[in-house]
C-alpha cells in the first residue's frame, strides 16, 4: 500500500475483503489459528500494523478487569500505512 491515511471504514473493508479472499482460497473447516495466521500474513503484505492475541481491559462501574477478553487481532492505527 502506498503511504496514505486510511479511515477506520477503509481498514475494515480491507480486512473483510482479505477474509473473503482467504476463505475462498482455503475453504471451510480449518482451525481458527490457520485463518488467523494467514490473515496476519495478508496484513503484513499490506503494511497494516496489528496486534495478535491482545488482552483487552473491561470496566464495569468501579470494577476493572485487566483480562476482560483476548482479541484475536486488533488493527487500530489509522496513520500512514
mmCIF file of the N, C-alpha and C atoms, coordinates in Angstrom:
data_MODEL
# 
_entry.id   MODEL 
# 
loop_
_atom_site.group_PDB 
_atom_site.id 
_atom_site.type_symbol 
_atom_site.label_atom_id 
_atom_site.label_alt_id 
_atom_site.label_comp_id 
_atom_site.label_asym_id 
_atom_site.label_entity_id 
_atom_site.label_seq_id 
_atom_site.pdbx_PDB_ins_code 
_atom_site.Cartn_x 
_atom_site.Cartn_y 
_atom_site.Cartn_z 
_atom_site.occupancy 
_atom_site.B_iso_or_equiv 
_atom_site.pdbx_formal_charge 
_atom_site.auth_seq_id 
_atom_site.auth_comp_id 
_atom_site.auth_asym_id 
_atom_site.auth_atom_id 
_atom_site.pdbx_PDB_model_num 
ATOM 1   N N  . UNK A 1 1  ? 0.835   -1.190  0.000  1.00 0.00 ? 1  UNK A N  1 
ATOM 2   C CA . UNK A 1 1  ? 0.000   0.000   0.000  1.00 0.00 ? 1  UNK A CA 1 
ATOM 3   C C  . UNK A 1 1  ? 0.872   1.243   0.000  1.00 0.00 ? 1  UNK A C  1 
ATOM 4   N N  . UNK A 1 2  ? 0.394   2.220   -0.665 1.00 0.00 ? 2  UNK A N  1 
ATOM 5   C CA . UNK A 1 2  ? 1.084   3.495   -0.699 1.00 0.00 ? 2  UNK A CA 1 
ATOM 6   C C  . UNK A 1 2  ? 1.011   4.158   0.670  1.00 0.00 ? 2  UNK A C  1 
ATOM 7   N N  . UNK A 1 3  ? 1.823   5.189   0.871  1.00 0.00 ? 3  UNK A N  1 
ATOM 8   C CA . UNK A 1 3  ? 1.733   5.977   2.092  1.00 0.00 ? 3  UNK A CA 1 
ATOM 9   C C  . UNK A 1 3  ? 0.476   6.826   2.021  1.00 0.00 ? 3  UNK A C  1 
ATOM 10  N N  . UNK A 1 4  ? -0.530  6.460   2.761  1.00 0.00 ? 4  UNK A N  1 
ATOM 11  C CA . UNK A 1 4  ? -1.780  7.205   2.760  1.00 0.00 ? 4  UNK A CA 1 
ATOM 12  C C  . UNK A 1 4  ? -2.479  7.014   4.089  1.00 0.00 ? 4  UNK A C  1 
ATOM 13  N N  . UNK A 1 5  ? -3.343  7.960   4.408  1.00 0.00 ? 5  UNK A N  1 
ATOM 14  C CA . UNK A 1 5  ? -4.128  7.881   5.636  1.00 0.00 ? 5  UNK A CA 1 
ATOM 15  C C  . UNK A 1 5  ? -5.386  7.065   5.332  1.00 0.00 ? 5  UNK A C  1 
ATOM 16  N N  . UNK A 1 6  ? -5.629  6.040   6.113  1.00 0.00 ? 6  UNK A N  1 
ATOM 17  C CA . UNK A 1 6  ? -6.813  5.211   5.941  1.00 0.00 ? 6  UNK A CA 1 
ATOM 18  C C  . UNK A 1 6  ? -7.802  5.490   7.064  1.00 0.00 ? 6  UNK A C  1 
ATOM 19  N N  . UNK A 1 7  ? -9.075  5.538   6.721  1.00 0.00 ? 7  UNK A N  1 
ATOM 20  C CA . UNK A 1 7  ? -10.110 5.678   7.742  1.00 0.00 ? 7  UNK A CA 1 
ATOM 21  C C  . UNK A 1 7  ? -10.394 4.313   8.356  1.00 0.00 ? 7  UNK A C  1 
ATOM 22  N N  . UNK A 1 8  ? -11.114 4.307   9.467  1.00 0.00 ? 8  UNK A N  1 
ATOM 23  C CA . UNK A 1 8  ? -11.489 3.044   10.097 1.00 0.00 ? 8  UNK A CA 1 
ATOM 24  C C  . UNK A 1 8  ? -12.318 2.202   9.140  1.00 0.00 ? 8  UNK A C  1 
ATOM 25  N N  . UNK A 1 9  ? -13.218 2.823   8.387  1.00 0.00 ? 9  UNK A N  1 
ATOM 26  C CA . UNK A 1 9  ? -14.050 2.083   7.437  1.00 0.00 ? 9  UNK A CA 1 
ATOM 27  C C  . UNK A 1 9  ? -13.220 1.486   6.312  1.00 0.00 ? 9  UNK A C  1 
ATOM 28  N N  . UNK A 1 10 ? -12.226 2.197   5.834  1.00 0.00 ? 10 UNK A N  1 
ATOM 29  C CA . UNK A 1 10 ? -11.355 1.677   4.786  1.00 0.00 ? 10 UNK A CA 1 
ATOM 30  C C  . UNK A 1 10 ? -10.537 0.489   5.287  1.00 0.00 ? 10 UNK A C  1 
ATOM 31  N N  . UNK A 1 11 ? -10.042 0.598   6.517  1.00 0.00 ? 11 UNK A N  1 
ATOM 32  C CA . UNK A 1 11 ? -9.296  -0.514  7.115  1.00 0.00 ? 11 UNK A CA 1 
ATOM 33  C C  . UNK A 1 11 ? -10.209 -1.722  7.275  1.00 0.00 ? 11 UNK A C  1 
ATOM 34  N N  . UNK A 1 12 ? -11.428 -1.500  7.758  1.00 0.00 ? 12 UNK A N  1 
ATOM 35  C CA . UNK A 1 12 ? -12.386 -2.596  7.936  1.00 0.00 ? 12 UNK A CA 1 
ATOM 36  C C  . UNK A 1 12 ? -12.699 -3.259  6.598  1.00 0.00 ? 12 UNK A C  1 
ATOM 37  N N  . UNK A 1 13 ? -12.872 -2.478  5.537  1.00 0.00 ? 13 UNK A N  1 
ATOM 38  C CA . UNK A 1 13 ? -13.154 -3.035  4.211  1.00 0.00 ? 13 UNK A CA 1 
ATOM 39  C C  . UNK A 1 13 ? -11.994 -3.904  3.735  1.00 0.00 ? 13 UNK A C  1 
ATOM 40  N N  . UNK A 1 14 ? -10.770 -3.441  3.938  1.00 0.00 ? 14 UNK A N  1 
ATOM 41  C CA . UNK A 1 14 ? -9.590  -4.222  3.551  1.00 0.00 ? 14 UNK A CA 1 
ATOM 42  C C  . UNK A 1 14 ? -9.580  -5.561  4.284  1.00 0.00 ? 14 UNK A C  1 
ATOM 43  N N  . UNK A 1 15 ? -9.853  -5.525  5.587  1.00 0.00 ? 15 UNK A N  1 
ATOM 44  C CA . UNK A 1 15 ? -9.827  -6.747  6.395  1.00 0.00 ? 15 UNK A CA 1 
ATOM 45  C C  . UNK A 1 15 ? -10.910 -7.721  5.939  1.00 0.00 ? 15 UNK A C  1 
ATOM 46  N N  . UNK A 1 16 ? -12.123 -7.225  5.738  1.00 0.00 ? 16 UNK A N  1 
ATOM 47  C CA . UNK A 1 16 ? -13.219 -8.091  5.292  1.00 0.00 ? 16 UNK A CA 1 
ATOM 48  C C  . UNK A 1 16 ? -12.907 -8.673  3.916  1.00 0.00 ? 16 UNK A C  1 
ATOM 49  N N  . UNK A 1 17 ? -12.406 -7.854  3.007  1.00 0.00 ? 17 UNK A N  1 
ATOM 50  C CA . UNK A 1 17 ? -12.034 -8.347  1.674  1.00 0.00 ? 17 UNK A CA 1 
ATOM 51  C C  . UNK A 1 17 ? -10.986 -9.453  1.758  1.00 0.00 ? 17 UNK A C  1 
ATOM 52  N N  . UNK A 1 18 ? -9.968  -9.255  2.602  1.00 0.00 ? 18 UNK A N  1 
ATOM 53  C CA . UNK A 1 18 ? -8.921  -10.266 2.760  1.00 0.00 ? 18 UNK A CA 1 
ATOM 54  C C  . UNK A 1 18 ? -9.502  -11.547 3.356  1.00 0.00 ? 18 UNK A C  1 
ATOM 55  N N  . UNK A 1 19 ? -10.418 -11.403 4.324  1.00 0.00 ? 19 UNK A N  1 
ATOM 56  C CA . UNK A 1 19 ? -11.044 -12.584 4.936  1.00 0.00 ? 19 UNK A CA 1 
ATOM 57  C C  . UNK A 1 19 ? -11.824 -13.388 3.898  1.00 0.00 ? 19 UNK A C  1 
ATOM 58  N N  . UNK A 1 20 ? -12.583 -12.703 3.035  1.00 0.00 ? 20 UNK A N  1 
ATOM 59  C CA . UNK A 1 20 ? -13.309 -13.407 1.974  1.00 0.00 ? 20 UNK A CA 1 
ATOM 60  C C  . UNK A 1 20 ? -12.335 -14.091 1.022  1.00 0.00 ? 20 UNK A C  1 
ATOM 61  N N  . UNK A 1 21 ? -11.257 -13.407 0.679  1.00 0.00 ? 21 UNK A N  1 
ATOM 62  C CA . UNK A 1 21 ? -10.239 -13.972 -0.208 1.00 0.00 ? 21 UNK A CA 1 
ATOM 63  C C  . UNK A 1 21 ? -9.634  -15.240 0.406  1.00 0.00 ? 21 UNK A C  1 
ATOM 64  N N  . UNK A 1 22 ? -9.280  -15.155 1.673  1.00 0.00 ? 22 UNK A N  1 
ATOM 65  C CA . UNK A 1 22 ? -8.677  -16.293 2.375  1.00 0.00 ? 22 UNK A CA 1 
ATOM 66  C C  . UNK A 1 22 ? -9.652  -17.462 2.420  1.00 0.00 ? 22 UNK A C  1 
ATOM 67  N N  . UNK A 1 23 ? -10.895 -17.188 2.778  1.00 0.00 ? 23 UNK A N  1 
ATOM 68  C CA . UNK A 1 23 ? -11.886 -18.266 2.890  1.00 0.00 ? 23 UNK A CA 1 
ATOM 69  C C  . UNK A 1 23 ? -12.153 -18.897 1.530  1.00 0.00 ? 23 UNK A C  1 
ATOM 70  N N  . UNK A 1 24 ? -12.187 -18.085 0.489  1.00 0.00 ? 24 UNK A N  1 
ATOM 71  C CA . UNK A 1 24 ? -12.398 -18.614 -0.862 1.00 0.00 ? 24 UNK A CA 1 
ATOM 72  C C  . UNK A 1 24 ? -11.232 -19.509 -1.276 1.00 0.00 ? 24 UNK A C  1 
ATOM 73  N N  . UNK A 1 25 ? -10.025 -19.102 -0.914 1.00 0.00 ? 25 UNK A N  1 
ATOM 74  C CA . UNK A 1 25 ? -8.834  -19.853 -1.308 1.00 0.00 ? 25 UNK A CA 1 
ATOM 75  C C  . UNK A 1 25 ? -8.634  -21.120 -0.468 1.00 0.00 ? 25 UNK A C  1 
ATOM 76  N N  . UNK A 1 26 ? -8.829  -21.028 0.850  1.00 0.00 ? 26 UNK A N  1 
ATOM 77  C CA . UNK A 1 26 ? -8.585  -22.166 1.741  1.00 0.00 ? 26 UNK A CA 1 
ATOM 78  C C  . UNK A 1 26 ? -9.816  -23.019 1.990  1.00 0.00 ? 26 UNK A C  1 
ATOM 79  N N  . UNK A 1 27 ? -10.996 -22.405 1.913  1.00 0.00 ? 27 UNK A N  1 
ATOM 80  C CA . UNK A 1 27 ? -12.229 -23.132 2.190  1.00 0.00 ? 27 UNK A CA 1 
ATOM 81  C C  . UNK A 1 27 ? -12.498 -23.250 3.682  1.00 0.00 ? 27 UNK A C  1 
ATOM 82  N N  . UNK A 1 28 ? -13.613 -23.877 4.028  1.00 0.00 ? 28 UNK A N  1 
ATOM 83  C CA . UNK A 1 28 ? -14.002 -24.013 5.435  1.00 0.00 ? 28 UNK A CA 1 
ATOM 84  C C  . UNK A 1 28 ? -13.329 -25.213 6.097  1.00 0.00 ? 28 UNK A C  1 
ATOM 85  N N  . UNK A 1 29 ? -13.441 -25.254 7.427  1.00 0.00 ? 29 UNK A N  1 
ATOM 86  C CA . UNK A 1 29 ? -13.077 -26.454 8.163  1.00 0.00 ? 29 UNK A CA 1 
ATOM 87  C C  . UNK A 1 29 ? -11.703 -26.493 8.787  1.00 0.00 ? 29 UNK A C  1 
ATOM 88  N N  . UNK A 1 30 ? -10.893 -25.473 8.569  1.00 0.00 ? 30 UNK A N  1 
ATOM 89  C CA . UNK A 1 30 ? -9.569  -25.462 9.179  1.00 0.00 ? 30 UNK A CA 1 
ATOM 90  C C  . UNK A 1 30 ? -9.646  -24.891 10.592 1.00 0.00 ? 30 UNK A C  1 
ATOM 91  N N  . UNK A 1 31 ? -8.595  -25.078 11.366 1.00 0.00 ? 31 UNK A N  1 
ATOM 92  C CA . UNK A 1 31 ? -8.546  -24.474 12.693 1.00 0.00 ? 31 UNK A CA 1 
ATOM 93  C C  . UNK A 1 31 ? -8.534  -22.953 12.565 1.00 0.00 ? 31 UNK A C  1 
ATOM 94  N N  . UNK A 1 32 ? -9.134  -22.290 13.547 1.00 0.00 ? 32 UNK A N  1 
ATOM 95  C CA . UNK A 1 32 ? -9.155  -20.830 13.567 1.00 0.00 ? 32 UNK A CA 1 
ATOM 96  C C  . UNK A 1 32 ? -7.741  -20.262 13.493 1.00 0.00 ? 32 UNK A C  1 
ATOM 97  N N  . UNK A 1 33 ? -6.793  -20.928 14.132 1.00 0.00 ? 33 UNK A N  1 
ATOM 98  C CA . UNK A 1 33 ? -5.416  -20.442 14.154 1.00 0.00 ? 33 UNK A CA 1 
ATOM 99  C C  . UNK A 1 33 ? -4.811  -20.363 12.748 1.00 0.00 ? 33 UNK A C  1 
ATOM 100 N N  . UNK A 1 34 ? -5.243  -21.233 11.854 1.00 0.00 ? 34 UNK A N  1 
ATOM 101 C CA . UNK A 1 34 ? -4.758  -21.193 10.466 1.00 0.00 ? 34 UNK A CA 1 
ATOM 102 C C  . UNK A 1 34 ? -5.243  -19.925 9.791  1.00 0.00 ? 34 UNK A C  1 
ATOM 103 N N  . UNK A 1 35 ? -6.542  -19.628 9.909  1.00 0.00 ? 35 UNK A N  1 
ATOM 104 C CA . UNK A 1 35 ? -7.097  -18.422 9.291  1.00 0.00 ? 35 UNK A CA 1 
ATOM 105 C C  . UNK A 1 35 ? -6.463  -17.168 9.887  1.00 0.00 ? 35 UNK A C  1 
ATOM 106 N N  . UNK A 1 36 ? -6.236  -17.180 11.202 1.00 0.00 ? 36 UNK A N  1 
ATOM 107 C CA . UNK A 1 36 ? -5.613  -16.034 11.868 1.00 0.00 ? 36 UNK A CA 1 
ATOM 108 C C  . UNK A 1 36 ? -4.197  -15.812 11.335 1.00 0.00 ? 36 UNK A C  1 
ATOM 109 N N  . UNK A 1 37 ? -3.436  -16.867 11.218 1.00 0.00 ? 37 UNK A N  1 
ATOM 110 C CA . UNK A 1 37 ? -2.056  -16.758 10.727 1.00 0.00 ? 37 UNK A CA 1 
ATOM 111 C C  . UNK A 1 37 ? -2.028  -16.220 9.295  1.00 0.00 ? 37 UNK A C  1 
ATOM 112 N N  . UNK A 1 38 ? -2.916  -16.739 8.452  1.00 0.00 ? 38 UNK A N  1 
ATOM 113 C CA . UNK A 1 38 ? -2.952  -16.290 7.058  1.00 0.00 ? 38 UNK A CA 1 
ATOM 114 C C  . UNK A 1 38 ? -3.423  -14.846 6.973  1.00 0.00 ? 38 UNK A C  1 
ATOM 115 N N  . UNK A 1 39 ? -4.406  -14.450 7.782  1.00 0.00 ? 39 UNK A N  1 
ATOM 116 C CA . UNK A 1 39 ? -4.851  -13.058 7.777  1.00 0.00 ? 39 UNK A CA 1 
ATOM 117 C C  . UNK A 1 39 ? -3.718  -12.134 8.206  1.00 0.00 ? 39 UNK A C  1 
ATOM 118 N N  . UNK A 1 40 ? -2.967  -12.506 9.224  1.00 0.00 ? 40 UNK A N  1 
ATOM 119 C CA . UNK A 1 40 ? -1.836  -11.684 9.660  1.00 0.00 ? 40 UNK A CA 1 
ATOM 120 C C  . UNK A 1 40 ? -0.783  -11.584 8.559  1.00 0.00 ? 40 UNK A C  1 
ATOM 121 N N  . UNK A 1 41 ? -0.573  -12.667 7.831  1.00 0.00 ? 41 UNK A N  1 
ATOM 122 C CA . UNK A 1 41 ? 0.337   -12.645 6.686  1.00 0.00 ? 41 UNK A CA 1 
ATOM 123 C C  . UNK A 1 41 ? -0.149  -11.625 5.656  1.00 0.00 ? 41 UNK A C  1 
ATOM 124 N N  . UNK A 1 42 ? -1.443  -11.633 5.371  1.00 0.00 ? 42 UNK A N  1 
ATOM 125 C CA . UNK A 1 42 ? -2.022  -10.684 4.419  1.00 0.00 ? 42 UNK A CA 1 
ATOM 126 C C  . UNK A 1 42 ? -1.901  -9.243  4.929  1.00 0.00 ? 42 UNK A C  1 
ATOM 127 N N  . UNK A 1 43 ? -2.114  -9.031  6.218  1.00 0.00 ? 43 UNK A N  1 
ATOM 128 C CA . UNK A 1 43 ? -1.987  -7.687  6.793  1.00 0.00 ? 43 UNK A CA 1 
ATOM 129 C C  . UNK A 1 43 ? -0.552  -7.183  6.685  1.00 0.00 ? 43 UNK A C  1 
ATOM 130 N N  . UNK A 1 44 ? 0.419   -8.075  6.919  1.00 0.00 ? 44 UNK A N  1 
ATOM 131 C CA . UNK A 1 44 ? 1.829   -7.697  6.775  1.00 0.00 ? 44 UNK A CA 1 
ATOM 132 C C  . UNK A 1 44 ? 2.146   -7.308  5.338  1.00 0.00 ? 44 UNK A C  1 
ATOM 133 N N  . UNK A 1 45 ? 1.620   -8.062  4.376  1.00 0.00 ? 45 UNK A N  1 
ATOM 134 C CA . UNK A 1 45 ? 1.848   -7.746  2.963  1.00 0.00 ? 45 UNK A CA 1 
ATOM 135 C C  . UNK A 1 45 ? 1.314   -6.355  2.618  1.00 0.00 ? 45 UNK A C  1 
ATOM 136 N N  . UNK A 1 46 ? 0.265   -5.940  3.305  1.00 0.00 ? 46 UNK A N  1 
ATOM 137 C CA . UNK A 1 46 ? -0.346  -4.623  3.064  1.00 0.00 ? 46 UNK A CA 1 
ATOM 138 C C  . UNK A 1 46 ? 0.249   -3.537  3.963  1.00 0.00 ? 46 UNK A C  1 
ATOM 139 N N  . UNK A 1 47 ? 1.252   -3.905  4.766  1.00 0.00 ? 47 UNK A N  1 
ATOM 140 C CA . UNK A 1 47 ? 1.882   -2.966  5.712  1.00 0.00 ? 47 UNK A CA 1 
ATOM 141 C C  . UNK A 1 47 ? 0.899   -2.376  6.708  1.00 0.00 ? 47 UNK A C  1 
ATOM 142 N N  . UNK A 1 48 ? -0.083  -3.163  7.117  1.00 0.00 ? 48 UNK A N  1 
ATOM 143 C CA . UNK A 1 48 ? -1.013  -2.732  8.160  1.00 0.00 ? 48 UNK A CA 1 
ATOM 144 C C  . UNK A 1 48 ? -0.490  -3.230  9.503  1.00 0.00 ? 48 UNK A C  1 
ATOM 145 N N  . UNK A 1 49 ? -0.437  -2.351  10.465 1.00 0.00 ? 49 UNK A N  1 
ATOM 146 C CA . UNK A 1 49 ? 0.020   -2.714  11.805 1.00 0.00 ? 49 UNK A CA 1 
ATOM 147 C C  . UNK A 1 49 ? -1.114  -3.401  12.565 1.00 0.00 ? 49 UNK A C  1 
ATOM 148 N N  . UNK A 1 50 ? -0.760  -4.432  13.299 1.00 0.00 ? 50 UNK A N  1 
ATOM 149 C CA . UNK A 1 50 ? -1.758  -5.182  14.049 1.00 0.00 ? 50 UNK A CA 1 
ATOM 150 C C  . UNK A 1 50 ? -1.118  -5.774  15.291 1.00 0.00 ? 50 UNK A C  1 
ATOM 151 N N  . UNK A 1 51 ? -1.971  -6.208  16.206 1.00 0.00 ? 51 UNK A N  1 
ATOM 152 C CA . UNK A 1 51 ? -1.541  -6.940  17.392 1.00 0.00 ? 51 UNK A CA 1 
ATOM 153 C C  . UNK A 1 51 ? -2.348  -8.225  17.446 1.00 0.00 ? 51 UNK A C  1 
ATOM 154 N N  . UNK A 1 52 ? -1.693  -9.309  17.836 1.00 0.00 ? 52 UNK A N  1 
ATOM 155 C CA . UNK A 1 52 ? -2.357  -10.607 17.947 1.00 0.00 ? 52 UNK A CA 1 
ATOM 156 C C  . UNK A 1 52 ? -2.524  -11.001 19.400 1.00 0.00 ? 52 UNK A C  1 
ATOM 157 N N  . UNK A 1 53 ? -3.631  -11.695 19.671 1.00 0.00 ? 53 UNK A N  1 
ATOM 158 C CA . UNK A 1 53 ? -3.906  -12.253 20.995 1.00 0.00 ? 53 UNK A CA 1 
ATOM 159 C C  . UNK A 1 53 ? -3.697  -11.191 22.076 1.00 0.00 ? 53 UNK A C  1 
ATOM 160 N N  . UNK A 1 54 ? -4.354  -10.063 21.903 1.00 0.00 ? 54 UNK A N  1 
ATOM 161 C CA . UNK A 1 54 ? -4.197  -8.890  22.773 1.00 0.00 ? 54 UNK A CA 1 
ATOM 162 C C  . UNK A 1 54 ? -5.215  -8.951  23.921 1.00 0.00 ? 54 UNK A C  1 
ATOM 163 N N  . UNK A 1 55 ? -4.705  -8.872  25.149 1.00 0.00 ? 55 UNK A N  1 
ATOM 164 C CA . UNK A 1 55 ? -5.593  -8.772  26.308 1.00 0.00 ? 55 UNK A CA 1 
ATOM 165 C C  . UNK A 1 55 ? -6.285  -7.415  26.282 1.00 0.00 ? 55 UNK A C  1 
ATOM 166 N N  . UNK A 1 56 ? -7.603  -7.424  26.474 1.00 0.00 ? 56 UNK A N  1 
ATOM 167 C CA . UNK A 1 56 ? -8.384  -6.195  26.453 1.00 0.00 ? 56 UNK A CA 1 
ATOM 168 C C  . UNK A 1 56 ? -9.030  -5.999  27.820 1.00 0.00 ? 56 UNK A C  1 
ATOM 169 N N  . UNK A 1 57 ? -8.809  -4.835  28.388 1.00 0.00 ? 57 UNK A N  1 
ATOM 170 C CA . UNK A 1 57 ? -9.360  -4.494  29.701 1.00 0.00 ? 57 UNK A CA 1 
ATOM 171 C C  . UNK A 1 57 ? -10.848 -4.160  29.568 1.00 0.00 ? 57 UNK A C  1 
ATOM 172 N N  . UNK A 1 58 ? -11.627 -4.594  30.544 1.00 0.00 ? 58 UNK A N  1 
ATOM 173 C CA . UNK A 1 58 ? -13.057 -4.301  30.602 1.00 0.00 ? 58 UNK A CA 1 
ATOM 174 C C  . UNK A 1 58 ? -13.342 -3.579  31.912 1.00 0.00 ? 58 UNK A C  1 
ATOM 175 N N  . UNK A 1 59 ? -14.125 -2.512  31.816 1.00 0.00 ? 59 UNK A N  1 
ATOM 176 C CA . UNK A 1 59 ? -14.541 -1.774  33.014 1.00 0.00 ? 59 UNK A CA 1 
ATOM 177 C C  . UNK A 1 59 ? -16.049 -1.855  33.162 1.00 0.00 ? 59 UNK A C  1 
ATOM 178 N N  . UNK A 1 60 ? -16.477 -2.125  34.368 1.00 0.00 ? 60 UNK A N  1 
ATOM 179 C CA . UNK A 1 60 ? -17.891 -2.151  34.708 1.00 0.00 ? 60 UNK A CA 1 
ATOM 180 C C  . UNK A 1 60 ? -18.044 -1.431  36.036 1.00 0.00 ? 60 UNK A C  1 
ATOM 181 N N  . UNK A 1 61 ? -18.722 -0.277  36.016 1.00 0.00 ? 61 UNK A N  1 
ATOM 182 C CA . UNK A 1 61 ? -18.808 0.582   37.193 1.00 0.00 ? 61 UNK A CA 1 
ATOM 183 C C  . UNK A 1 61 ? -17.396 0.820   37.738 1.00 0.00 ? 61 UNK A C  1 
ATOM 184 N N  . UNK A 1 62 ? -17.143 0.388   38.961 1.00 0.00 ? 62 UNK A N  1 
ATOM 185 C CA . UNK A 1 62 ? -15.821 0.566   39.554 1.00 0.00 ? 62 UNK A CA 1 
ATOM 186 C C  . UNK A 1 62 ? -14.933 -0.673  39.398 1.00 0.00 ? 62 UNK A C  1 
ATOM 187 N N  . UNK A 1 63 ? -15.493 -1.718  38.805 1.00 0.00 ? 63 UNK A N  1 
ATOM 188 C CA . UNK A 1 63 ? -14.757 -2.962  38.605 1.00 0.00 ? 63 UNK A CA 1 
ATOM 189 C C  . UNK A 1 63 ? -13.938 -2.870  37.322 1.00 0.00 ? 63 UNK A C  1 
ATOM 190 N N  . UNK A 1 64 ? -12.640 -3.112  37.432 1.00 0.00 ? 64 UNK A N  1 
ATOM 191 C CA . UNK A 1 64 ? -11.753 -3.129  36.267 1.00 0.00 ? 64 UNK A CA 1 
ATOM 192 C C  . UNK A 1 64 ? -11.150 -4.521  36.149 1.00 0.00 ? 64 UNK A C  1 
ATOM 193 N N  . UNK A 1 65 ? -11.411 -5.143  35.018 1.00 0.00 ? 65 UNK A N  1 
ATOM 194 C CA . UNK A 1 65 ? -10.872 -6.481  34.764 1.00 0.00 ? 65 UNK A CA 1 
ATOM 195 C C  . UNK A 1 65 ? -9.756  -6.355  33.737 1.00 0.00 ? 65 UNK A C  1 
ATOM 196 N N  . UNK A 1 66 ? -8.531  -6.570  34.191 1.00 0.00 ? 66 UNK A N  1 
ATOM 197 C CA . UNK A 1 66 ? -7.386  -6.460  33.282 1.00 0.00 ? 66 UNK A CA 1 
ATOM 198 C C  . UNK A 1 66 ? -7.479  -7.452  32.133 1.00 0.00 ? 66 UNK A C  1 
ATOM 199 N N  . UNK A 1 67 ? -8.059  -8.593  32.401 1.00 0.00 ? 67 UNK A N  1 
ATOM 200 C CA . UNK A 1 67 ? -8.164  -9.649  31.392 1.00 0.00 ? 67 UNK A CA 1 
ATOM 201 C C  . UNK A 1 67 ? -9.627  -9.887  31.039 1.00 0.00 ? 67 UNK A C  1 
ATOM 202 N N  . UNK A 1 68 ? -10.272 -8.844  30.508 1.00 0.00 ? 68 UNK A N  1 
ATOM 203 C CA . UNK A 1 68 ? -11.681 -8.963  30.150 1.00 0.00 ? 68 UNK A CA 1 
ATOM 204 C C  . UNK A 1 68 ? -11.906 -9.984  29.054 1.00 0.00 ? 68 UNK A C  1 
ATOM 205 N N  . UNK A 1 69 ? -11.101 -9.911  28.017 1.00 0.00 ? 69 UNK A N  1 
ATOM 206 C CA . UNK A 1 69 ? -11.110 -10.916 26.960 1.00 0.00 ? 69 UNK A CA 1 
ATOM 207 C C  . UNK A 1 69 ? -9.832  -10.790 26.140 1.00 0.00 ? 69 UNK A C  1 
ATOM 208 N N  . UNK A 1 70 ? -9.613  -11.750 25.284 1.00 0.00 ? 70 UNK A N  1 
ATOM 209 C CA . UNK A 1 70 ? -8.440  -11.723 24.417 1.00 0.00 ? 70 UNK A CA 1 
ATOM 210 C C  . UNK A 1 70 ? -8.923  -11.565 22.979 1.00 0.00 ? 70 UNK A C  1 
ATOM 211 N N  . UNK A 1 71 ? -8.529  -10.454 22.350 1.00 0.00 ? 71 UNK A N  1 
ATOM 212 C CA . UNK A 1 71 ? -8.879  -10.214 20.952 1.00 0.00 ? 71 UNK A CA 1 
ATOM 213 C C  . UNK A 1 71 ? -7.905  -10.983 20.064 1.00 0.00 ? 71 UNK A C  1 
ATOM 214 N N  . UNK A 1 72 ? -8.420  -11.678 19.073 1.00 0.00 ? 72 UNK A N  1 
ATOM 215 C CA . UNK A 1 72 ? -7.552  -12.434 18.165 1.00 0.00 ? 72 UNK A CA 1 
ATOM 216 C C  . UNK A 1 72 ? -6.594  -11.490 17.437 1.00 0.00 ? 72 UNK A C  1 
ATOM 217 N N  . UNK A 1 73 ? -7.142  -10.441 16.810 1.00 0.00 ? 73 UNK A N  1 
ATOM 218 C CA . UNK A 1 73 ? -6.332  -9.476  16.053 1.00 0.00 ? 73 UNK A CA 1 
ATOM 219 C C  . UNK A 1 73 ? -6.941  -8.097  16.246 1.00 0.00 ? 73 UNK A C  1 
ATOM 220 N N  . UNK A 1 74 ? -6.090  -7.119  16.520 1.00 0.00 ? 74 UNK A N  1 
ATOM 221 C CA . UNK A 1 74 ? -6.534  -5.726  16.584 1.00 0.00 ? 74 UNK A CA 1 
ATOM 222 C C  . UNK A 1 74 ? -5.726  -4.922  15.579 1.00 0.00 ? 74 UNK A C  1 
ATOM 223 N N  . UNK A 1 75 ? -6.439  -4.244  14.684 1.00 0.00 ? 75 UNK A N  1 
ATOM 224 C CA . UNK A 1 75 ? -5.823  -3.296  13.758 1.00 0.00 ? 75 UNK A CA 1 
ATOM 225 C C  . UNK A 1 75 ? -6.442  -1.965  14.138 1.00 0.00 ? 75 UNK A C  1 
ATOM 226 N N  . UNK A 1 76 ? -5.646  -1.083  14.736 1.00 0.00 ? 76 UNK A N  1 
ATOM 227 C CA . UNK A 1 76 ? -6.271  0.115   15.275 1.00 0.00 ? 76 UNK A CA 1 
ATOM 228 C C  . UNK A 1 76 ? -5.647  1.415   14.848 1.00 0.00 ? 76 UNK A C  1 
ATOM 229 N N  . UNK A 1 77 ? -4.445  1.417   14.309 1.00 0.00 ? 77 UNK A N  1 
ATOM 230 C CA . UNK A 1 77 ? -3.786  2.672   13.991 1.00 0.00 ? 77 UNK A CA 1 
ATOM 231 C C  . UNK A 1 77 ? -4.196  3.151   12.616 1.00 0.00 ? 77 UNK A C  1 
ATOM 232 N N  . UNK A 1 78 ? -4.569  4.423   12.525 1.00 0.00 ? 78 UNK A N  1 
ATOM 233 C CA . UNK A 1 78 ? -5.049  4.965   11.258 1.00 0.00 ? 78 UNK A CA 1 
ATOM 234 C C  . UNK A 1 78 ? -4.010  5.820   10.561 1.00 0.00 ? 78 UNK A C  1 
ATOM 235 N N  . UNK A 1 79 ? -2.773  5.829   11.063 1.00 0.00 ? 79 UNK A N  1 
ATOM 236 C CA . UNK A 1 79 ? -1.739  6.691   10.498 1.00 0.00 ? 79 UNK A CA 1 
ATOM 237 C C  . UNK A 1 79 ? -1.326  6.311   9.093  1.00 0.00 ? 79 UNK A C  1 
ATOM 238 N N  . UNK A 1 80 ? -0.140  6.683   8.708  1.00 0.00 ? 80 UNK A N  1 
ATOM 239 C CA . UNK A 1 80 ? 0.364   6.349   7.381  1.00 0.00 ? 80 UNK A CA 1 
ATOM 240 C C  . UNK A 1 80 ? 0.691   4.872   7.293  1.00 0.00 ? 80 UNK A C  1 
ATOM 241 N N  . UNK A 1 81 ? 0.218   4.214   6.252  1.00 0.00 ? 81 UNK A N  1 
ATOM 242 C CA . UNK A 1 81 ? 0.480   2.798   6.032  1.00 0.00 ? 81 UNK A CA 1 
ATOM 243 C C  . UNK A 1 81 ? 1.161   2.630   4.698  1.00 0.00 ? 81 UNK A C  1 
# 
